[in-house]
Amino acid sequence: MAEPHPPAPALLVIAAFSRHHEALEWAAQRLATEYGPIALTGSAFSFHQTKYYEATMGADLQKQLFAFEQLISHDQLPAIKLRTNDLENELAAAARFSEPRPLNLDPGLLTLGKFLLATTKDQAHRIYLEKGIYAEVTLRFEAGEYVPWPWTYADYREPAVRADLKGFRDYLKHALATRVG
């Protein structure tokens, strides 16, 4: 019989998107205050794959991924999702922007074998964690690259996004190899 053991720590990755560059800068600063230094920043890209967010966020959205220096345990993901929701609400309440939702923050965990996202929405392919938070394996690492599933969001299917995540994986692999304890 196999003995259970905790998984290796994961790399916290938070996707931020907005139509306002200032909101993305605010997000990077606040997230670094909450979760420590940002180790890697993905290339900003046009988030045009869906119109789902236009009613509350406007058009011409830009999205960027941030990977944090400090590796974390998997069980932290629900609390991080709840906190990023609070940060979104904080910026909206400041009324610095005309949209009711000027910023969206989507936290996830990157491991050597997968990239998963936290969400508040249940679907057949999502696992309930706690406190209204679910997890979805969005990409799997196979044959040297992150590969989408049928349910993977269109923006995470983009080659440039998957290349950024592969670079983040290289950082994680090095961090795990040099970790003490």
LUMPATI-440614 format. One line per 2 residues: number of its first residue (from 1); their letters; for each residue x, y, z of N, C-alpha, C. Coordinates in steps of 0.05 Angstrom, whole numbers. Last residue first. Layout:
BEGIN
NUM> a> X:Y:Z:X:Y:Z:X:Y:Z ~ ...
//
This chain:
BEGIN
181> gv> 312:426:47:291:415:64:271:403:48 ~ 323:475:-1:334:462:22:310:451:39
179> rt> 322:474:-72:308:478:-47:322:463:-24 ~ 340:466:-122:358:479:-104:346:484:-76
177> al> 298:441:-148:324:427:-147:343:440:-127 ~ 258:480:-145:254:454:-131:281:439:-128
175> ah> 280:519:-178:274:525:-150:270:499:-134 ~ 282:492:-227:307:501:-214:302:506:-185
173> kl> 227:486:-235:245:462:-235:271:469:-221 ~ 210:539:-236:200:521:-216:219:497:-213
171> yd> 235:557:-284:241:570:-258:233:551:-235 ~ 209:523:-320:238:521:-317:247:534:-291
169> rf> 157:543:-314:163:515:-306:193:512:-302 ~ 162:592:-339:156:591:-310:163:564:-299
167> gk> 168:573:-391:190:587:-378:187:588:-348 ~ 117:552:-397:140:534:-398:164:547:-386
165> ld> 88:599:-395:85:580:-373:107:559:-373 ~ 105:623:-443:110:636:-417:108:616:-394
163> ar> 83:584:-477:112:588:-477:120:602:-451 ~ 29:592:-469:40:567:-461:70:568:-460
161> va> 26:643:-492:19:640:-463:31:613:-453 ~ 40:633:-545:57:651:-529:51:648:-499
159> pe> -2:597:-563:26:588:-560:43:607:-543 ~ -64:595:-528:-45:611:-544:-17:601:-541
157> ry> -95:571:-491:-87:555:-514:-66:569:-531 ~ -110:609:-456:-89:591:-447:-81:571:-469
155> da> -152:633:-485:-127:648:-481:-104:630:-472 ~ -192:593:-483:-179:599:-508:-153:614:-504
153> yt> -190:545:-429:-198:572:-440:-181:579:-464 ~ -201:476:-438:-182:498:-433:-191:524:-445
151> wp> -231:432:-449:-244:454:-434:-226:478:-429 ~ -198:395:-474:-221:406:-489:-233:431:-475
149> wp> -132:419:-454:-154:400:-453:-177:411:-469 ~ -66:436:-479:-93:442:-470:-111:417:-469
147> vy> 0:428:-454:-20:419:-474:-48:425:-463 ~ 65:450:-448:38:450:-436:18:447:-458
145> eg> 119:405:-468:103:430:-470:77:427:-455 ~ 145:356:-468:161:381:-468:145:407:-470
143> ae> 105:316:-468:124:318:-490:138:345:-492 ~ 65:354:-426:67:329:-441:86:334:-464
141> fr> 29:380:-375:55:381:-387:60:354:-400 ~ -37:408:-384:-20:387:-374:7:389:-388
139> lt> -81:460:-361:-62:450:-380:-47:427:-367 ~ -121:462:-322:-125:477:-347:-106:467:-369
137> ve> -155:433:-275:-130:429:-289:-134:440:-317 ~ -188:474:-229:-190:462:-256:-162:457:-266
135> ay> -222:478:-167:-197:478:-182:-201:464:-209 ~ -265:523:-130:-260:498:-145:-233:501:-159
133> ig> -293:550:-71:-272:551:-91:-267:523:-103 ~ -326:551:-27:-337:560:-53:-316:561:-75
131> ke> -294:530:15:-303:557:16:-313:568:-11 ~ -254:483:-24:-267:492:0:-276:521:-3
129> ly> -255:450:-75:-233:451:-55:-245:458:-28 ~ -283:410:-125:-288:428:-103:-265:427:-83
127> ir> -259:407:-191:-259:394:-165:-264:415:-143 ~ -286:404:-257:-274:418:-235:-278:404:-208
125> ha> -315:384:-299:-287:378:-299:-272:392:-276 ~ -368:403:-293:-363:374:-291:-333:368:-288
123> qd> -363:463:-253:-368:449:-278:-360:420:-274 ~ -371:521:-214:-370:492:-215:-376:483:-244
121> kt> -334:579:-202:-355:566:-218:-351:536:-220 ~ -292:603:-179:-316:601:-162:-339:586:-177
119> ta> -226:576:-187:-250:589:-197:-272:586:-177 ~ -157:568:-202:-179:569:-182:-202:584:-194
117> ll> -122:526:-248:-133:552:-241:-154:548:-219 ~ -60:492:-260:-88:493:-253:-96:520:-244
115> fk> -17:457:-299:-24:484:-291:-53:484:-284 ~ 29:401:-289:3:414:-296:3:443:-288
113> gl> 79:380:-274:61:364:-291:35:378:-300 ~ 105:415:-241:120:404:-264:102:389:-283
111> tl> 55:466:-231:72:444:-222:87:434:-246 ~ 24:525:-214:39:511:-235:57:490:-222
109> lg> -39:549:-197:-14:536:-188:-2:522:-212 ~ -72:614:-199:-68:585:-205:-42:575:-194
107> pd> -118:668:-198:-95:654:-188:-95:624:-196 ~ -139:721:-233:-143:692:-233:-118:678:-223
105> ln> -170:782:-231:-147:767:-221:-154:738:-219 ~ -190:839:-265:-196:811:-260:-170:797:-252
103> lp> -213:906:-261:-191:886:-259:-202:859:-253 ~ -257:939:-260:-234:947:-276:-212:926:-278
101> rp> -320:935:-261:-299:915:-254:-274:922:-271 ~ -348:979:-277:-354:968:-251:-334:947:-242
99> es> -308:1031:-307:-320:1004:-308:-327:994:-280 ~ -279:1077:-297:-308:1079:-303:-322:1053:-303
97> fr> -236:1081:-240:-241:1074:-268:-271:1074:-273 ~ -235:1090:-187:-215:1104:-203:-220:1101:-233
95> aa> -266:1068:-146:-279:1084:-167:-259:1101:-183 ~ -255:1036:-104:-241:1061:-105:-251:1079:-126
93> aa> -283:989:-116:-295:1008:-96:-281:1035:-96 ~ -246:964:-150:-272:973:-161:-284:994:-142
91> le> -205:951:-113:-200:970:-135:-226:981:-147 ~ -234:916:-80:-221:940:-69:-216:960:-91
89> ne> -247:874:-115:-268:891:-103:-257:917:-92 ~ -196:853:-124:-212:863:-147:-234:882:-136
87> ld> -184:837:-72:-168:858:-84:-183:870:-108 ~ -222:796:-64:-223:820:-47:-207:843:-60
85> nt> -202:760:-102:-229:771:-105:-232:796:-89 ~ -154:748:-77:-153:762:-102:-181:774:-109
83> rl> -175:720:-32:-161:746:-28:-159:761:-55 ~ -196:675:-56:-214:693:-41:-201:720:-37
81> ki> -149:653:-77:-171:661:-95:-190:680:-80 ~ -121:643:-30:-110:662:-49:-132:671:-68
79> ap> -153:603:-7:-150:629:7:-139:650:-12 ~ -146:561:-46:-172:574:-40:-170:601:-26
77> lq> -87:552:-44:-101:563:-67:-129:575:-61 ~ -62:526:-3:-65:555:-1:-83:567:-23
75> dh> -52:474:-14:-76:480:1:-80:510:6 ~ -2:471:-40:-26:470:-56:-51:479:-40
73> si> 47:517:-16:33:491:-14:6:493:-29 ~ 93:554:-59:72:552:-38:60:523:-38
71> lq> 153:592:-69:136:569:-75:116:565:-52 ~ 166:659:-84:161:639:-62:143:617:-71
69> ef> 162:689:-132:187:677:-123:183:654:-103 ~ 107:682:-177:119:692:-152:143:675:-143
67> af> 88:705:-240:97:682:-224:113:692:-200 ~ 36:734:-276:57:739:-257:63:713:-241
65> lq> 12:749:-341:16:729:-320:39:737:-302 ~ -38:792:-369:-10:787:-362:-8:767:-339
63> kq> -79:823:-418:-75:803:-397:-45:798:-394 ~ -124:875:-436:-96:864:-437:-93:845:-413
61> ld> -182:890:-473:-170:881:-449:-141:870:-455 ~ -219:917:-507:-190:921:-510:-176:913:-484
59> ag> -278:938:-468:-264:924:-490:-234:929:-489 ~ -306:928:-401:-299:943:-425:-285:925:-446
57> mt> -323:900:-357:-295:909:-357:-288:926:-381 ~ -376:886:-362:-367:897:-336:-339:908:-337
55> ae> -382:871:-416:-403:887:-403:-394:899:-377 ~ -336:840:-428:-339:867:-439:-360:883:-424
53> yy> -329:787:-415:-323:807:-394:-329:835:-403 ~ -342:756:-461:-356:751:-435:-353:774:-415
51> kt> -319:754:-508:-331:779:-502:-346:778:-475 ~ -255:723:-519:-283:722:-511:-293:750:-506
49> qh> -204:734:-536:-216:708:-543:-245:705:-535 ~ -174:777:-525:-196:782:-544:-211:756:-550
47> fs> -128:804:-494:-148:785:-485:-173:789:-501 ~ -63:813:-517:-91:821:-521:-110:798:-512
45> fa> -12:809:-467:-24:801:-492:-53:810:-493 ~ 53:815:-438:25:824:-439:14:817:-467
43> sg> 92:760:-419:88:781:-439:58:789:-438 ~ 100:748:-349:95:740:-376:91:764:-394
41> tl> 150:754:-302:126:767:-313:123:758:-342 ~ 177:725:-243:175:726:-273:148:739:-281
39> ai> 175:737:-189:200:726:-201:200:729:-231 ~ 153:784:-146:146:771:-171:172:763:-184
37> pg> 158:777:-75:168:787:-100:158:770:-124 ~ 95:766:-39:124:767:-42:132:775:-70
35> ye> 41:769:-34:52:742:-39:83:743:-44 ~ 24:823:-22:10:800:-11:27:774:-12
33> ta> 59:854:-52:56:860:-24:44:835:-10 ~ 49:834:-102:76:830:-91:75:836:-61
31> lr> -4:851:-109:2:822:-107:29:817:-96 ~ 4:907:-112:-11:895:-89:-6:865:-86
29> qa> 35:911:-159:45:921:-134:31:908:-110 ~ 1:887:-197:28:876:-193:39:885:-166
27> aw> -44:921:-194:-46:893:-187:-19:881:-181 ~ -23:969:-212:-34:968:-185:-35:938:-176
25> el> -13:953:-265:9:961:-248:1:959:-218 ~ -66:944:-281:-47:922:-282:-23:928:-264
23> ae> -86:996:-276:-97:975:-260:-79:951:-259 ~ -56:1023:-315:-52:1030:-287:-64:1009:-268
21> hh> -76:1002:-362:-48:995:-354:-44:1001:-325 ~ -139:977:-370:-124:1000:-359:-96:990:-350
19> rs> -168:934:-381:-163:952:-403:-146:976:-395 ~ -142:873:-352:-156:899:-350:-152:914:-376
17> fa> -120:817:-315:-128:830:-339:-146:854:-334 ~ -72:772:-290:-86:797:-286:-95:808:-313
15> ai> -59:710:-261:-65:724:-286:-81:749:-279 ~ -10:685:-221:-35:700:-221:-37:715:-248
13> vl> 19:628:-195:17:644:-219:-10:658:-218 ~ 62:596:-152:38:613:-153:40:630:-178
11> la> 87:533:-158:92:561:-165:65:575:-167 ~ 85:487:-103:78:496:-130:86:525:-133
9> pa> 119:434:-67:106:460:-69:103:468:-98 ~ 100:365:-75:121:386:-76:107:413:-78
7> pp> 46:339:-34:60:344:-60:82:365:-56 ~ 52:295:23:44:321:11:59:325:-15
5> hp> 32:226:19:52:247:25:44:273:12 ~ 9:161:36:4:188:26:26:207:35
3> ea> 39:100:15:34:119:37:29:147:26 ~ 11:44:-17:26:69:-18:19:87:5
1> m> 17:-23:0:0:0:0:18:25:0
//
